Amino acid sequence: MALLPFRYPVSGPLDARDGVIVVLFMRASHISVAPVVGVLFNADLALVGEDALQFIASSGEWKPLTPRRRAHAYRRMSAAAVKGLPNEYLEMKGGCSGDDVGAYAFFYYGTDLTDEAADPRETSAVEMWFPTEVVERRGLDAFAQDVLNLASHLPFSSGYCSLAFNVEDDAWSDVERDVTAPLAMRHPGMDLHMTVLTTGFMGDGVRGAYWLTLVGPAALQTLQLDADGLCESLEDPGITVYELDHDVAIRAGDELRPGDVNYGDRLPLTRKVAAVLEPVIIVQERAAFGFDRDDPLTRFLEWQRRHLD
């Protein structure tokens, strides 16, 4: 049975929908990366259009992204704005009404990594959403290059691009019951994400294997592999390794699909990537999400290893 397109619920405001997500983690503090995140923000808007984002989170609610609010958001991603503000939490969405989960999104979570109380694994991160149908019309070859061009603006330590269950924050309890708990393990190509929590676990590792997985220099050093070494280790014509300036990106096949273990589709190319990256794949051993059953953390840990076990 085809999962896509996916919309939940079937009527009324959307709490969850399929999308394509790009996440970039950075082992750098807000004070140093905010200006380049602003450059990335402009690059994202150049790709999706100035009108793709229509709402911004403010005081716990979504408000229209007026020109004044857009300018203020951009100032929060600049060298001047970070003075005296060591952390940042900035969320924008569009392609929807204020009550719906977004089709497009740009989220930035800037962290003060110099804080002595901070977990040594903490990172900053950017998360971007794109409608699945728009990516398909664009073409996966072109879109993969779009992702690499966007990533080139940041000093990322790791990142990924994947199909995802995108969820409106206020609707997580219903979505866990009706969507992610019954479907996430069945469809291993669909990402579950709450990036603001995951930033506390990343360190120099990678979150897992995805359709497009970006691996930074520290993780490559741990693996003792470069782009050529990854090609040899993966040795599959369906997997492409892109050599970037200081990093690599691994593309698992020419299709972006959710997989379906009930029909034997376990995404074998993604599993090959996971097997090679396993030494640097992080484990989020608390702050579970996506599962509402008797032991949600156990289920979440199983989900994190969905391409390995």
Steps between C-alpha positions, in 0.01 A plus 500: 500500500639842403563735792549816296352752483431495873268742681360474855219540588295452186297815568553822689836660582797275419696374802748295295602455138778351294783726397868508417718621785857629502680524835851638554676471836789729596757465776508876533334757725220734393731798537729367226256337257204743507633713209549198270159366600363831372677439170347151489156648573531725196619206288200295613260780409670537161428131441139480622383856442458802726136413573559137604521594870192677638505450879750539783482361853475779755397484866381142462279551195526533122475857375502634142851550366458865409786689332583652839510160673704353213755780533514445877551124446786573264660731758492207744727319253768767482822591676340799670208310648702235683665741741368421844272226361690169518210279383235529229173321422352609169218320314320598179257303281285542189290336233221462755263685727604602849331189644658251256834329502722676249593382153809721513699587811824657616601433862821616666617385842811688609676370811768642727759223496728694734257466790672289764165344593435385143520135401825450302296338223286807431485662157325776314275403210295615202195310372325564167180344359394460138178350358560151362316577177713810439819298545370238257422765240843651551665161439717314750830569324435873504362496853799305635722774358271762656552337841878492456497866393298594809729297727808670356404818684548340844789336689291188557619206707232275350163516336242318295214522252205263522132445458340582833188507710473875556291583806345813647647531852167537678367180342770251602283295737236422238762443229694257720184299562369490143803551275854458617455213747323274247691612188857603589646149531311384191638781279874530580555777246275742689691714749370577849649825615497744786826670415497738794532194728742309279753785506581394857632159386681554170859584589712422193287202400227444243135438581479194277488406134258674266436554130766771520740487795760772561809400698733761647877489549501377861276204418711419193810504719336258742407272210850542354339540160494765231275515193702235317502277807124533537453401135710191556322410823154548353588349159157530347427675169169622641674707769662832412770664713548874451836643603447846646757756618557342842217250521312240303138429411366152429194449283320168540342443161306685233165478680363679802251253645359411843569127486254244634625204704159332465576462130870422539627848411759569770695753291811283446721785377427706811579192710839471330576862587390441860730199536803705397406801714401300809813597702401869483121469523375665820248352742238728651451307822236731651261774385311246287219607270277341239383200706217503755483134608601334827873546447550792258874531564563137406299546182688820424834325548383225265397761245845659513648162400240429232766484226743291706299217656 
